[in-house]
Amino acid sequence: MENPVFTAELDVSEGSSYGGFISGVRNQLVLHAGATRHLELVLLRRQEEDPRNAPWFGVRLRCGSGNSALLRVRADNLYISGYQSPEGRWWEFRGGSVIYTATQLAFTDNYESMGKTAKLPLEKVTLSKTELEAAVRQLAAVGANAAGSQKDTAKSVMVIAVMVCEAIRFRSIGGALAHIMCNAERRLGQLPAHMVEQVKNWGSLSEYWLGAVLSGQTFLPLVGADGSQLQCEHVPQHLLAPAKIDCQDHAMMALGVVLNRMRPLQDKHKQELDKHWCAVRAQARKLDRERS
């Protein structure tokens, strides 16, 4: 697909607009990219098997009036396919074949490959308004001057992937980053361990949330008579500590966007899904009234 379904824009030098940008992209996914909204959560359209058939949207990142880069982001899974530098040159991850005439980077689109090139694992990536500004400037400069190392580019892409894509996927991450973007002196530092686990297991977490809601799969870990957690084959490790997600409600609080690998099941059980989350909201309101 040659044309984006929509294009969002963020001036990273204006931190106060960051939160609106994140929520705006989620809304645009529903309005223009075939996603559906289930209360606070956005369920993406079914993921395409062939990336060449996947719809995409653009994210124009600007740093003031000078530096800019355009991200190409898949609308069915929120993965970055590549980026375009100011003079129009496209860059694509190694092994990709989606963007015509794109120059391939030295690394692939996963954090492990980026981290090896950057010599910086995901757990050690520093996140702040200053880091995001530097990342945008670096990508723009590499495009304009063919300068800069693949190591620097890999680090820049990691920062942008977390502060754009992961912030859209996870309300937990987007909320934390929105606070630091409003104050240039504040830093999140590295992602907390439980957020790293969420990032690395977004697909599995989405699948288990859908399964729990739509088909009644067990989501809560089993607890023994002595209060200890029992190991269950159907409960993935990332739903236990330190991810801090062990039930549907916790998943709903952390997730902003859900990967869709179960569209037929979702369509079949649409009424049950809506009914379930209406009941969740009613229970939450009841608890709020009791507390007050």
N, C-alpha and C positions, 0 to 999 in steps of 0.2 A: 504494500500500500504506500503510494508515493506522498500523499498529502496528510497532514495531521488532522485528527478529529477536532482538536482545539489547541490553542497555545496559551499558556499561562506565563506571567512575567513577574519576576521578583528583583527589586533593587536591593542587593544584600547590604548596602550601606545604610538603608533605612530599616533598622531592626524592628520598629513598631509595626511594620506591615507583614511580618513573617507569619504570625498566627492566622491572619486573614488569608494569606496566600495558601497555607496548608489546607484550611477548611474549604477554601474556594476550589482547589483542585479536586477534592473529594466530591463537591457538588457538581463540578464539570464532568466528572466521570459518569455520574448518573444522568446528567442532561444530554451529553453528547457521545458517550462511549459505551452505551449499552449496559452499564452497571445498574444495580437496583439497591434501594435503601431499605434497610430493615431496622427501624428506629435509628439508633446512633451509628450502626454499622453499615458500611457500603460493601456489597457483594459484587465483585467484578464479573464481567461477562466471562463465558467459558474460555479457558486458555487454549489458544490455537497450538496445534502440534507443529505446524510449519511456521517458523518465525517470520517468513516472508509474507504470510497471510495475516499477520497480527496487526490490528490497528495501533496507531501510536499517537502520542500527543507531544507537543513541544513545550519545553520550559526554558524561557529566555532569562538567563541570570545576568544581571548588570551590576557593575560596581561604580556607581556614579555615572558620569556621562561618557566615560572613555572605554573601559574594558567590558566585554560581554562574551558570552558563550551560549549556544543553543543546544540543549540536551534533547536527544530523541529517546523517549521513554515508552515502552510498550504499555498499552492501555489494558491489556489482559493479565499482566502480572507485575507491573511497575518496575521492571528491570530496565536499566539504561542500555540502549543498543549502541550509542555512540554520541558524539557531539560535533558541532560545527563551530569553527573559529570565525572571528569577525570578517575575514576576507572571503568567506564562503567555503573553505576547505573542510571536508568531513573527515572525522577520525572514528575508527571502529575497533572494537575489541578483537584480539587475535582469534582467528577461526570463524569470525562472523562473515556472512555473505548477504547482508540485508541492504546495506547502503551502497548504491552504485557509485563507483570511482572513489570510494573511501580509502584512506590510508590506514593500514592496520597498526594498532598499538602492539607493544611487546608482551602484553598480558591479556588474560581472558576476563570475563565479566564476573568472576566470583571473588569473594574477599580473600580467599587463600592465595590465589594467583596474584592479585593486586598487592597483598601484604608481602609476598616473597620479593616482588619487584621493588616495592617501596622500603623493604627491610623494616617493616612496621606492621605487626599484627593488629587486627581490628580492635583488640582489647586495649591497645596503647595509643590509638588515634585520639588526638586532642581536639575537642569540639568547642568552638566559640565563634562569635561574630567576626573577630579578627582572622581566625583560621579560614572561615568561609570566604571572606573578601580576598585573602591571599590565594585561595584555590581558584577563584574565578579569574583573578589577574594572571595566574600562572598558565591556565589553559588558553586564555586569550593571547598571551605572549608567545606561547609555543606555536600557535597557529600563524601568527604574524611573522615571526622571525625564524621559524624552524629551530628555535633554540630550546634550551631546557632539557633535562635528562628524563628518561623514562621513569626513573626513580621518583623524581618530583611530580611527574604527571600521575603516576599511580597513587601517590599520597593525596594529590588534589582530588582525583576521582573518588577515592575512599571517603574523604571529608564530605564531598558533595552528595555521594550516594546515601550516606547516613543522614545528613541534614536536610535532604530533600526527600528521597524515596522512603527511607525508614520512618521519617517523621510523618509522612502521609500514611504509611501502613499502620503505624502504632500511635495511638493517642498518648500512651505513656511516654514515648520518646518525643513526639511533637510538643507535648505540654512542657516537658523539661527544657527543650531547646527554645521554645517561645520566650521563656523567662530570661534566658541569657542573651537572646538576640536584642532585647530591649535595653541592654546595658553592656556597652563595649568592654567594661572592666570585669564583667562576670564571666566565668568559665564553668562549663559542665565538667571539664577535665575529660577523663576517659568514661566511656559508657559503664555504668554499674554492671556487675556480673549477670544479674537477672535480665537486664535489657539485652546484653550480648546473646544470652540464651534465646531470648525471644526472636532477635534478628536471625539467628542461625536456624531457627525452626519455624519460621513463618508459615511455610507450606504445610507442615505437619500440624501445627496449631490450628490453621484454618480448616484442615480436613477433619480434625477431631471436634472442633466447634460445630461444624456443619453436621457431622454424624451424631453428635449429642443432641442437637436441636431437632433434626429432621427424622432421625430413625431410632432415637432412644438409646444409642450406644452409651455405655457407662463412661462417664467423664471423671467423676470423683475417684481418687485413689481409695482402695479398700483399707480399712483400719481394723487392726486386730483387737481382741478383747482387752489387751493391755495398753491400747492407745497407739501402738506402733504401726507404721505404714507397712502394708503387705505389698509385695511385688506382684503386679498383674501384667500379663502379656499384652493386654489391650490398652494399657495406659502408658504412653511414651514417657521417657525419662524427663523430657523438657517440661512436662506438666507438673513435675515435682520440684522441690527446692533445687537450685536457687532461682528458678524462673518465677516463683511466687504466683503461679497460675495453677489452681487445682480444681476449678469448677467453671461452669459456664459464665457465671456472673463476673468472675475475675477476668476471664477471657474477653468479655464484652467491655470491661473497663480499660483493658490494655490495647485491644485491637481498634483500629480505625477503619481498615480495609481488609477484606477477606478474599483470599485466593480461591477461585472457583474451579474445582476439579470434580464437582458433583452436581452439575447443572440439571440433569434429568431428575435426580432425587429432589433437588430444590424446587423445580417446577411442580413435581407431583405433590409436594407437601407444603405448598405456599400458604394455604390457610392455616395449617398447623403451626407453621413458623410464625406467622403474624399473631396468632392466638397466644403462643408461648410467650413472646416478648411483651405483649400487652399485659399478661399475667405477671411477668417479672417487674414491669413498671408499676403496676398496681401494688405489688408487695413492697416495692421500694418506697412508694408514697405512704403506705401504711406504717412502715417502720419510721419514716421521718416524722409522722404525726405523733407516734408513740414517744419518740425521743423528746419532742418539744412539749 
